[in-house]
Amino acid sequence: MALKHVLEIFDLLENPRIDIGALKKALARNGLNPREFESQRVRGKKGETQFIRIRIAGRKGRRKGRPAPTLGIIGCLGGVGARPHKIGLVSDADGAITALAAGLKIAEMRDRGDILDGDVIVTTHLSPRSPIIPHEPVPFMDAPVSMAEMNRHEVDAAMDAILSVDTTKGNRIINVRGFAVSPTVKDGYILKVSEDLLDIMQNVTGRRPVVFPITTQDITPYGNGVYHLNSIMQPATATHAPVVGVAITAEAAVPGCATGANHPLDIEMAVRFCVEVAKAYGRGECAFYDDLEFKRLLELYGPLERFKTLGNR
């Protein structure tokens, strides 16, 4: 159960002046070493935000010179708030809440003696004053800094696989409450859905797994002038690691700038999913993709990394 972790993070972020010190103390109370927490304030053309990075060392992880792989959990979003236009947390905050609550839960587990094999790196950014932009079918939250800047701070070279968590309610193609996962994306290829992740998802939810569709447009960088479902797959444009989107979803199209639209129980399920993936991935029991099949695709069709660029401009 991770509900208390979700509620604690929710309370810390529902503030027009987010206290990074209070967040750091909350993580320290749950066993995080202060050296495992980093924050950096960055100003962009549309405002400023705080980037957060949490590194939780595993029992057999790389930080201890051991071979267990490292999982990255990225909370993708434009902002946690849209002040002064909106008061309170916006729907778009779900990704940040999920990532930070997962980090809080894993740190607490380690402190109690349930130590994961692999390292876990949690990253996100926190902006209580992000702009709102037009988008169909409902408005989106924009970010104070560019997507390229966000990837520089949130995508870590030490991540061997990435769960990219993002509110994905502003559409008409995912019509369920809860969360959904994407096919795996690696170096411009949209690969088959991971069976291991589907197994974990159905165990966590007690329901049949839900997979959301992605297109070639969604795995290209922002700024190329084509439609994107949202930013959930943007980390895949900045890494060679396999990336899977974890979308917090709704039955109706909900604007990213809507307030009162964060559902703690849905977020809690997504947190448990991330934690269970972290357990299994570090033990080598959860594959994001089939490496042999990926190499076969490269032999047959060649590299597709041009989709990670802005293309011919």
Kinemage of the C-alpha trace (Angstrom):
@kinemage 1
@onewidth
@group {chain A} dominant
@subgroup {mainchain}
@vectorlist {calphas} color= white
{ca met a 1} P 0.000 0.000 0.000
{ca ala a 2} L 1.340 3.414 -0.973
{ca leu a 3} L -1.634 5.676 -0.252
{ca lys a 4} L 0.009 7.471 2.678
{ca his a 5} L 3.010 8.265 0.476
{ca val a 6} L 0.729 9.687 -2.230
{ca leu a 7} L -1.142 11.834 0.283
{ca glu a 8} L 2.077 13.142 1.837
{ca ile a 9} L 3.474 14.185 -1.545
{ca phe a 10} L 0.084 15.595 -2.568
{ca asp a 11} L 0.055 17.794 0.551
{ca leu a 12} L 3.624 19.006 -0.023
{ca leu a 13} L 2.931 19.985 -3.647
{ca glu a 14} L -0.465 21.625 -3.111
{ca asn a 15} L 1.195 24.885 -2.192
{ca pro a 16} L 1.831 28.064 -4.197
{ca arg a 17} L 5.349 28.102 -2.704
{ca ile a 18} L 6.622 24.522 -2.848
{ca asp a 19} L 9.028 23.871 0.021
{ca ile a 20} L 11.877 21.776 -1.402
{ca gly a 21} L 13.391 21.563 2.090
{ca ala a 22} L 10.200 19.957 3.413
{ca leu a 23} L 10.266 17.439 0.570
{ca lys a 24} L 13.876 16.586 1.347
{ca lys a 25} L 13.036 16.164 5.050
{ca ala a 26} L 10.091 13.878 4.221
{ca leu a 27} L 12.399 11.646 2.194
{ca ala a 28} L 15.058 11.737 4.932
{ca arg a 29} L 12.477 10.646 7.521
{ca asn a 30} L 11.917 7.605 5.343
{ca gly a 31} L 15.586 6.684 5.147
{ca leu a 32} L 16.905 8.622 2.140
{ca asn a 33} L 20.488 9.761 2.544
{ca pro a 34} L 20.708 13.549 1.991
{ca arg a 35} L 23.431 12.909 -0.620
{ca glu a 36} L 20.865 10.926 -2.632
{ca phe a 37} L 18.678 14.019 -3.123
{ca glu a 38} L 19.405 16.802 -5.616
{ca ser a 39} L 17.412 19.880 -6.602
{ca gln a 40} L 18.149 22.625 -9.088
{ca arg a 41} L 16.185 25.763 -9.899
{ca val a 42} L 16.105 26.516 -13.631
{ca arg a 43} L 14.627 29.587 -15.305
{ca gly a 44} L 13.224 29.449 -18.822
{ca lys a 45} L 11.453 31.824 -21.165
{ca lys a 46} L 8.078 31.096 -19.535
{ca gly a 47} L 9.045 31.042 -15.880
{ca glu a 48} L 11.065 28.827 -13.566
{ca thr a 49} L 10.880 25.356 -12.084
{ca gln a 50} L 12.688 23.106 -9.613
{ca phe a 51} L 14.191 19.898 -10.973
{ca ile a 52} L 14.353 17.014 -8.500
{ca arg a 53} L 16.603 13.955 -8.685
{ca ile a 54} L 16.509 11.095 -6.151
{ca arg a 55} L 19.021 8.230 -6.328
{ca ile a 56} L 18.116 5.202 -4.215
{ca ala a 57} L 20.951 2.696 -4.026
{ca gly a 58} L 20.042 -0.979 -4.313
{ca arg a 59} L 21.626 -3.997 -2.662
{ca lys a 60} L 23.363 -5.096 -5.882
{ca gly a 61} L 23.189 -1.841 -7.812
{ca arg a 62} L 25.706 0.119 -9.827
{ca arg a 63} L 26.254 2.646 -7.033
{ca lys a 64} L 27.832 -0.202 -5.057
{ca gly a 65} L 29.811 -1.470 -8.029
{ca arg a 66} L 27.452 -4.384 -8.602
{ca pro a 67} L 25.744 -5.437 -11.881
{ca ala a 68} L 22.006 -5.085 -11.158
{ca pro a 69} L 20.331 -2.733 -13.681
{ca thr a 70} L 19.030 0.716 -12.803
{ca leu a 71} L 15.393 1.737 -13.286
{ca gly a 72} L 14.471 5.333 -13.998
{ca ile a 73} L 11.085 6.711 -12.952
{ca ile a 74} L 10.394 10.081 -14.569
{ca gly a 75} L 7.445 12.225 -13.596
{ca cys a 76} L 6.590 14.055 -16.848
{ca leu a 77} L 4.466 17.200 -16.735
{ca gly a 78} L 4.206 20.817 -17.707
{ca gly a 79} L 3.571 22.019 -14.173
{ca val a 80} L 1.921 21.119 -10.881
{ca gly a 81} L 0.045 24.427 -10.865
{ca ala a 82} L -1.186 27.128 -13.251
{ca arg a 83} L -1.228 30.113 -10.928
{ca pro a 84} L -2.471 32.839 -11.137
{ca his a 85} L -5.024 31.441 -13.626
{ca lys a 86} L -5.898 28.398 -11.500
{ca ile a 87} L -5.766 27.824 -7.738
{ca gly a 88} L -4.447 24.499 -6.464
{ca leu a 89} L -2.937 21.392 -7.986
{ca val a 90} L -3.776 20.760 -11.621
{ca ser a 91} L -4.492 17.415 -13.268
{ca asp a 92} L -1.050 17.589 -14.895
{ca ala a 93} L 0.588 17.119 -11.466
{ca asp a 94} L -0.168 13.369 -11.393
{ca gly a 95} L 3.166 12.410 -12.980
{ca ala a 96} L 5.195 14.308 -10.379
{ca ile a 97} L 3.106 12.942 -7.503
{ca thr a 98} L 3.471 9.370 -8.764
{ca ala a 99} L 7.230 9.557 -9.267
{ca leu a 100} L 7.938 11.225 -5.920
{ca ala a 101} L 5.563 8.940 -4.003
{ca ala a 102} L 7.276 5.919 -5.591
{ca gly a 103} L 10.631 7.297 -4.465
{ca leu a 104} L 9.287 7.883 -0.964
{ca lys a 105} L 7.913 4.325 -0.805
{ca ile a 106} L 11.128 2.687 -2.070
{ca ala a 107} L 13.240 4.721 0.368
{ca glu a 108} L 10.975 3.643 3.237
{ca met a 109} L 11.188 0.000 2.134
{ca arg a 110} L 14.969 0.182 2.126
{ca asp a 111} L 14.999 1.824 5.562
{ca arg a 112} L 12.870 -1.026 6.921
{ca gly a 113} L 15.160 -3.671 5.416
{ca asp a 114} L 13.316 -4.492 2.173
{ca ile a 115} L 16.150 -3.472 -0.125
{ca leu a 116} L 15.709 -3.676 -3.891
{ca asp a 117} L 18.495 -5.307 -5.894
{ca gly a 118} L 18.928 -2.507 -8.437
{ca asp a 119} L 19.316 1.238 -8.043
{ca val a 120} L 16.316 3.468 -8.733
{ca ile a 121} L 16.576 7.034 -10.028
{ca val a 122} L 13.505 9.262 -9.687
{ca thr a 123} L 13.367 12.598 -11.521
{ca thr a 124} L 10.707 15.241 -12.099
{ca his a 125} L 10.215 18.996 -11.946
{ca leu a 126} L 7.951 21.160 -9.830
{ca ser a 127} L 6.479 24.401 -11.137
{ca pro a 128} L 3.420 25.874 -9.355
{ca arg a 129} L 3.145 28.652 -11.993
{ca ser a 130} L 3.173 27.061 -15.439
{ca pro a 131} L 1.385 28.496 -18.483
{ca ile a 132} L -1.675 27.012 -20.196
{ca ile a 133} L -1.635 26.308 -23.954
{ca pro a 134} L -4.392 25.454 -26.462
{ca his a 135} L -4.633 21.777 -27.447
{ca glu a 136} L -7.319 19.526 -28.886
{ca pro a 137} L -9.602 18.249 -27.478
{ca val a 138} L -8.827 20.167 -24.236
{ca pro a 139} L -6.159 22.680 -23.106
{ca phe a 140} L -2.771 21.443 -21.895
{ca met a 141} L -0.258 22.681 -19.377
{ca asp a 142} L 2.894 24.152 -20.872
{ca ala a 143} L 6.273 24.045 -19.114
{ca pro a 144} L 8.425 26.998 -18.016
{ca val a 145} L 11.424 25.475 -19.832
{ca ser a 146} L 11.803 23.682 -23.166
{ca met a 147} L 11.345 19.944 -23.567
{ca ala a 148} L 15.007 19.598 -24.496
{ca glu a 149} L 15.935 21.300 -21.206
{ca met a 150} L 13.609 18.996 -19.269
{ca asn a 151} L 15.155 15.924 -20.865
{ca arg a 152} L 18.631 17.168 -19.962
{ca his a 153} L 17.649 17.298 -16.304
{ca glu a 154} L 15.307 14.299 -16.099
{ca val a 155} L 16.842 11.645 -18.371
{ca asp a 156} L 19.885 10.214 -16.599
{ca ala a 157} L 22.544 8.260 -18.504
{ca ala a 158} L 22.581 5.749 -15.632
{ca met a 159} L 18.972 4.698 -16.330
{ca asp a 160} L 18.950 1.286 -18.044
{ca ala a 161} L 15.165 1.396 -18.546
{ca ile a 162} L 12.631 4.144 -17.955
{ca leu a 163} L 9.042 4.397 -16.788
{ca ser a 164} L 7.735 7.779 -17.964
{ca val a 165} L 4.693 8.716 -15.882
{ca asp a 166} L 2.374 11.433 -17.161
{ca thr a 167} L -1.223 12.543 -16.802
{ca thr a 168} L -2.856 11.480 -20.076
{ca lys a 169} L -6.477 12.504 -19.662
{ca gly a 170} L -6.771 15.171 -22.342
{ca asn a 171} L -7.734 12.838 -25.185
{ca arg a 172} L -10.479 10.585 -26.533
{ca ile a 173} L -8.412 7.452 -27.177
{ca ile a 174} L -7.940 6.167 -23.601
{ca asn a 175} L -11.356 5.896 -21.999
{ca val a 176} L -10.691 4.192 -18.656
{ca arg a 177} L -10.106 5.439 -15.118
{ca gly a 178} L -6.789 4.398 -13.603
{ca phe a 179} L -3.616 4.004 -15.601
{ca ala a 180} L -2.447 2.475 -18.862
{ca val a 181} L 0.934 1.496 -20.291
{ca ser a 182} L 2.431 2.044 -23.725
{ca pro a 183} L 4.385 -0.216 -26.039
{ca thr a 184} L 8.120 -0.016 -25.437
{ca val a 185} L 9.984 2.647 -27.429
{ca lys a 186} L 13.711 2.350 -28.147
{ca asp a 187} L 15.842 4.362 -30.565
{ca gly a 188} L 12.968 5.285 -32.857
{ca tyr a 189} L 11.280 1.882 -32.850
{ca ile a 190} L 7.850 1.278 -31.349
{ca leu a 191} L 8.261 -2.289 -30.089
{ca lys a 192} L 5.802 -4.873 -28.820
{ca val a 193} L 4.242 -4.400 -25.408
{ca ser a 194} L 6.254 -6.033 -22.612
{ca glu a 195} L 4.471 -9.152 -21.359
{ca asp a 196} L 6.294 -8.822 -18.040
{ca leu a 197} L 4.890 -5.341 -17.520
{ca leu a 198} L 1.392 -6.549 -18.400
{ca asp a 199} L 1.717 -9.305 -15.789
{ca ile a 200} L 2.746 -6.789 -13.142
{ca met a 201} L -0.050 -4.416 -14.144
{ca gln a 202} L -2.808 -6.995 -13.830
{ca asn a 203} L -1.432 -8.124 -10.475
{ca val a 204} L -1.449 -4.556 -9.180
{ca thr a 205} L -4.879 -3.553 -10.489
{ca gly a 206} L -6.705 -6.876 -10.290
{ca arg a 207} L -8.047 -6.129 -13.760
{ca arg a 208} L -7.081 -6.879 -17.339
{ca pro a 209} L -4.172 -4.662 -18.388
{ca val a 210} L -4.815 -1.545 -20.441
{ca val a 211} L -2.439 -0.467 -23.234
{ca phe a 212} L -2.684 2.953 -24.855
{ca pro a 213} L -1.798 3.513 -28.514
{ca ile a 214} L 1.120 5.667 -29.570
{ca thr a 215} L 2.088 6.857 -33.040
{ca thr a 216} L 5.261 7.877 -34.825
{ca gln a 217} L 4.410 11.508 -34.049
{ca asp a 218} L 4.407 10.784 -30.306
{ca ile a 219} L 7.989 9.490 -30.296
{ca thr a 220} L 9.430 12.510 -32.121
{ca pro a 221} L 10.699 15.570 -30.226
{ca tyr a 222} L 8.492 18.505 -29.403
{ca gly a 223} L 9.110 21.475 -31.678
{ca asn a 224} L 8.788 19.728 -35.045
{ca gly a 225} L 5.282 21.025 -35.696
{ca val a 226} L 3.429 17.675 -35.581
{ca tyr a 227} L 0.695 16.555 -33.195
{ca his a 228} L 1.700 14.751 -29.998
{ca leu a 229} L -0.680 12.929 -27.654
{ca asn a 230} L 1.280 14.627 -24.853
{ca ser a 231} L 4.828 14.609 -23.488
{ca ile a 232} L 4.748 11.075 -22.086
{ca met a 233} L 7.138 9.574 -24.668
{ca gln a 234} L 9.522 12.542 -24.856
{ca pro a 235} L 12.204 10.898 -22.670
{ca ala a 236} L 12.619 8.336 -25.482
{ca thr a 237} L 14.030 11.096 -27.706
{ca ala a 238} L 16.979 11.609 -25.321
{ca thr a 239} L 18.169 8.102 -24.420
{ca his a 240} L 19.149 4.704 -25.791
{ca ala a 241} L 17.317 3.045 -22.873
{ca pro a 242} L 13.902 1.456 -23.512
{ca val a 243} L 11.053 3.722 -22.416
{ca val a 244} L 7.527 2.733 -21.419
{ca gly a 245} L 4.832 5.315 -20.760
{ca val a 246} L 2.663 5.007 -17.661
{ca ala a 247} L -0.401 7.147 -18.341
{ca ile a 248} L -2.728 8.295 -15.558
{ca thr a 249} L -6.068 8.159 -17.347
{ca ala a 250} L -9.754 9.081 -17.142
{ca glu a 251} L -12.988 8.051 -18.864
{ca ala a 252} L -13.621 11.608 -20.102
{ca ala a 253} L -11.304 14.165 -21.675
{ca val a 254} L -10.008 16.243 -18.750
{ca pro a 255} L -7.871 19.369 -19.318
{ca gly a 256} L -4.348 19.185 -17.942
{ca cys a 257} L -5.008 22.568 -16.313
{ca ala a 258} L -8.156 21.354 -14.500
{ca thr a 259} L -8.041 21.542 -10.703
{ca gly a 260} L -9.723 19.069 -8.362
{ca ala a 261} L -8.987 16.378 -10.974
{ca asn a 262} L -6.249 14.365 -9.186
{ca his a 263} L -7.517 10.959 -8.038
{ca pro a 264} L -5.366 9.610 -5.178
{ca leu a 265} L -6.481 5.986 -5.574
{ca asp a 266} L -5.608 5.955 -9.295
{ca ile a 267} L -2.232 7.509 -8.525
{ca glu a 268} L -1.669 4.976 -5.739
{ca met a 269} L -2.146 2.100 -8.189
{ca ala a 270} L 0.384 3.673 -10.544
{ca val a 271} L 2.840 4.059 -7.649
{ca arg a 272} L 2.480 0.389 -6.712
{ca phe a 273} L 3.037 -0.540 -10.343
{ca cys a 274} L 6.266 1.480 -10.476
{ca val a 275} L 7.466 -0.074 -7.216
{ca glu a 276} L 6.700 -3.610 -8.383
{ca val a 277} L 8.495 -2.978 -11.679
{ca ala a 278} L 11.501 -1.662 -9.734
{ca lys a 279} L 11.577 -4.839 -7.638
{ca ala a 280} L 11.396 -7.155 -10.633
{ca tyr a 281} L 13.653 -5.159 -12.961
{ca gly a 282} L 16.524 -5.062 -10.496
{ca arg a 283} L 16.285 -8.848 -10.086
{ca gly a 284} L 16.384 -9.386 -13.849
{ca glu a 285} L 12.791 -10.650 -13.841
{ca cys a 286} L 11.203 -7.930 -15.980
{ca ala a 287} L 12.261 -7.280 -19.576
{ca phe a 288} L 11.144 -4.073 -21.265
{ca tyr a 289} L 11.930 -5.521 -24.708
{ca asp a 290} L 13.389 -8.537 -26.493
{ca asp a 291} L 17.015 -7.680 -27.260
{ca leu a 292} L 17.439 -10.395 -29.908
{ca glu a 293} L 14.325 -9.288 -31.745
{ca phe a 294} L 15.449 -5.669 -31.611
{ca lys a 295} L 18.791 -6.618 -33.153
{ca arg a 296} L 16.896 -8.502 -35.861
{ca leu a 297} L 14.861 -5.389 -36.632
{ca leu a 298} L 18.069 -3.387 -36.964
{ca glu a 299} L 19.453 -6.015 -39.364
{ca leu a 300} L 16.306 -5.946 -41.477
{ca tyr a 301} L 15.426 -2.251 -41.472
{ca gly a 302} L 18.393 -0.346 -40.087
{ca pro a 303} L 18.461 2.361 -37.415
{ca leu a 304} L 15.501 4.689 -36.907
{ca glu a 305} L 17.177 7.145 -34.590
{ca arg a 306} L 16.306 9.987 -36.974
{ca phe a 307} L 12.906 9.964 -35.251
{ca lys a 308} L 14.689 11.190 -32.115
{ca thr a 309} L 15.699 14.365 -33.966
{ca leu a 310} L 13.809 17.350 -35.366
{ca gly a 311} L 14.284 15.892 -38.840
{ca asn a 312} L 14.926 17.789 -42.070
{ca arg a 313} L 14.325 21.450 -41.298
